[in-house]
């Protein structure tokens, strides 16, 4: 191969990289779209699609609190493997809860984006999100989980992905899950 051909191939590679990856920027719209994709994948129990939204070097912490229960707070260090397994863990625990309760339990999920901050170079963003998960049976709400999370979002391999998550989930009994209610 001649030097001209090698230089031409390198130039073409640089142009292709710039057009496909180098120009990708984070906007408020595509951050919101990332959360919509995340929720949609989670709701349809699509662990692979959910997992694909996180960078390979994803890191963070998830703290669980249950102020009204006789259990202590727990903090888990999270990585991509942890979040990829979270969809299966969630649906498995939902099935276990329904089995123990002896009744059908539906889950109502909602989330609200509190804030989005885009970096000046538009290569990263931070977002604050509140997720509300309610387990509901025919007798009413059994349990409520409110998750407050701060996410770092970055461009990885030309795609916008979650790269860091710090979250606190607070469990509480719903009216039907409170023994004093019965």
Secondary structure as GFF3:
##gff-version 3
##sequence-region A 1 182
A	DSSP	alpha_helix	3	17	.	.	.	ID=ss1
A	DSSP	pi_helix	18	22	.	.	.	ID=ss2
A	DSSP	alpha_helix	28	43	.	.	.	ID=ss3
A	DSSP	alpha_helix	47	51	.	.	.	ID=ss4
A	DSSP	beta_strand	54	65	.	.	.	ID=ss5
A	DSSP	beta_strand	74	79	.	.	.	ID=ss6
A	DSSP	alpha_helix	80	101	.	.	.	ID=ss7
A	DSSP	beta_strand	106	118	.	.	.	ID=ss8
A	DSSP	beta_strand	124	137	.	.	.	ID=ss9
A	DSSP	beta_strand	140	156	.	.	.	ID=ss10
A	DSSP	beta_strand	159	173	.	.	.	ID=ss11
A	DSSP	three_ten_helix	175	177	.	.	.	ID=ss12
###
